[in-house]
Amino acid sequence: MQNGNGVNGAGAPNTVQVNPMQAAAFALQFLPRCPHTQAEREAFDVATMFLQAIAGGQVTVAATQAAPPAIVDPPAPPPPS
């Protein structure tokens, strides 16, 4: 994984470049120690399968476009004193 300098070419703050294969391999080392119930076992196995596929280069991880910012009304001015 490579931590960027906080700004990418588009000027977005806090952007981090991540190698998905390296990130998945990193996550896989902790999964065996994660507690889970019998009911969670199927989801645990699916998560493990996806991480192994990503780490093995069998999955292409595509960036998604960020949602447009929500329009927020400005705060109301304080009442007169």
C-alpha positions as YAML, in Angstrom:
chain: A
units: angstrom
residues:
- id: 1
  name: MET
  ca: [0.00, 0.00, 0.00]
- id: 2
  name: GLN
  ca: [1.17, 3.47, -0.69]
- id: 3
  name: ASN
  ca: [-0.03, 6.40, 1.34]
- id: 4
  name: GLY
  ca: [-0.27, 9.48, -0.84]
- id: 5
  name: ASN
  ca: [0.74, 12.95, 0.17]
- id: 6
  name: GLY
  ca: [-2.86, 13.86, 0.97]
- id: 7
  name: VAL
  ca: [-3.67, 15.45, -2.38]
- id: 8
  name: ASN
  ca: [-4.08, 13.80, -5.75]
- id: 9
  name: GLY
  ca: [-3.90, 15.48, -9.14]
- id: 10
  name: ALA
  ca: [-7.57, 16.48, -8.97]
- id: 11
  name: GLY
  ca: [-7.07, 18.30, -5.69]
- id: 12
  name: ALA
  ca: [-9.12, 15.91, -3.55]
- id: 13
  name: PRO
  ca: [-7.84, 15.98, 0.03]
- id: 14
  name: ASN
  ca: [-7.00, 12.82, 1.98]
- id: 15
  name: THR
  ca: [-6.62, 10.59, -1.09]
- id: 16
  name: VAL
  ca: [-4.71, 7.38, -0.48]
- id: 17
  name: GLN
  ca: [-3.49, 5.08, -3.22]
- id: 18
  name: VAL
  ca: [-3.96, 1.42, -2.29]
- id: 19
  name: ASN
  ca: [-2.77, -1.67, -4.05]
- id: 20
  name: PRO
  ca: [-5.87, -3.92, -3.71]
- id: 21
  name: MET
  ca: [-3.82, -7.12, -3.85]
- id: 22
  name: GLN
  ca: [-1.55, -5.95, -1.04]
- id: 23
  name: ALA
  ca: [-4.49, -4.67, 1.03]
- id: 24
  name: ALA
  ca: [-6.36, -7.98, 0.65]
- id: 25
  name: ALA
  ca: [-3.27, -10.00, 1.61]
- id: 26
  name: PHE
  ca: [-2.85, -7.77, 4.67]
- id: 27
  name: ALA
  ca: [-6.49, -8.27, 5.72]
- id: 28
  name: LEU
  ca: [-6.27, -12.05, 5.25]
- id: 29
  name: GLN
  ca: [-3.63, -12.37, 7.95]
- id: 30
  name: PHE
  ca: [-6.12, -11.11, 10.57]
- id: 31
  name: LEU
  ca: [-9.25, -13.03, 9.53]
- id: 32
  name: PRO
  ca: [-8.39, -16.28, 11.33]
- id: 33
  name: ARG
  ca: [-8.22, -14.36, 14.61]
- id: 34
  name: CYS
  ca: [-11.60, -12.64, 14.14]
- id: 35
  name: PRO
  ca: [-14.24, -14.16, 16.39]
- id: 36
  name: HIS
  ca: [-17.41, -15.23, 14.65]
- id: 37
  name: THR
  ca: [-20.47, -17.27, 15.46]
- id: 38
  name: GLN
  ca: [-21.72, -20.29, 13.58]
- id: 39
  name: ALA
  ca: [-24.33, -18.05, 11.92]
- id: 40
  name: GLU
  ca: [-21.60, -15.70, 10.70]
- id: 41
  name: ARG
  ca: [-19.49, -18.54, 9.29]
- id: 42
  name: GLU
  ca: [-20.93, -18.34, 5.77]
- id: 43
  name: ALA
  ca: [-20.30, -14.58, 5.56]
- id: 44
  name: PHE
  ca: [-16.79, -15.13, 6.96]
- id: 45
  name: ASP
  ca: [-16.10, -17.73, 4.27]
- id: 46
  name: VAL
  ca: [-17.38, -15.41, 1.51]
- id: 47
  name: ALA
  ca: [-15.23, -12.53, 2.80]
- id: 48
  name: THR
  ca: [-12.21, -14.84, 2.86]
- id: 49
  name: MET
  ca: [-12.95, -16.00, -0.70]
- id: 50
  name: PHE
  ca: [-13.20, -12.43, -2.00]
- id: 51
  name: LEU
  ca: [-10.00, -11.34, -0.26]
- id: 52
  name: GLN
  ca: [-8.12, -14.37, -1.59]
- id: 53
  name: ALA
  ca: [-9.34, -13.64, -5.13]
- id: 54
  name: ILE
  ca: [-8.28, -9.99, -4.86]
- id: 55
  name: ALA
  ca: [-4.91, -10.91, -3.35]
- id: 56
  name: GLY
  ca: [-4.38, -13.45, -6.15]
- id: 57
  name: GLY
  ca: [-5.07, -10.89, -8.86]
- id: 58
  name: GLN
  ca: [-8.24, -12.66, -10.01]
- id: 59
  name: VAL
  ca: [-10.47, -9.64, -9.38]
- id: 60
  name: THR
  ca: [-10.22, -6.19, -10.90]
- id: 61
  name: VAL
  ca: [-11.06, -3.52, -8.37]
- id: 62
  name: ALA
  ca: [-12.43, -0.42, -10.09]
- id: 63
  name: ALA
  ca: [-12.70, 2.98, -8.48]
- id: 64
  name: THR
  ca: [-16.19, 4.31, -8.06]
- id: 65
  name: GLN
  ca: [-17.18, 7.87, -8.68]
- id: 66
  name: ALA
  ca: [-17.96, 9.86, -5.59]
- id: 67
  name: ALA
  ca: [-21.56, 10.89, -5.10]
- id: 68
  name: PRO
  ca: [-22.25, 14.57, -5.74]
- id: 69
  name: PRO
  ca: [-22.19, 16.63, -2.57]
- id: 70
  name: ALA
  ca: [-25.51, 17.05, -0.84]
- id: 71
  name: ILE
  ca: [-27.05, 20.49, -0.93]
- id: 72
  name: VAL
  ca: [-27.34, 21.75, 2.61]
- id: 73
  name: ASP
  ca: [-29.29, 24.83, 3.63]
- id: 74
  name: PRO
  ca: [-27.17, 27.39, 5.46]
- id: 75
  name: PRO
  ca: [-27.77, 27.58, 9.21]
- id: 76
  name: ALA
  ca: [-30.40, 30.04, 10.39]
- id: 77
  name: PRO
  ca: [-29.07, 33.24, 11.89]
- id: 78
  name: PRO
  ca: [-29.23, 33.45, 15.70]
- id: 79
  name: PRO
  ca: [-32.31, 35.14, 17.15]
- id: 80
  name: PRO
  ca: [-31.92, 38.81, 18.03]
- id: 81
  name: SER
  ca: [-30.89, 39.50, 21.59]
...
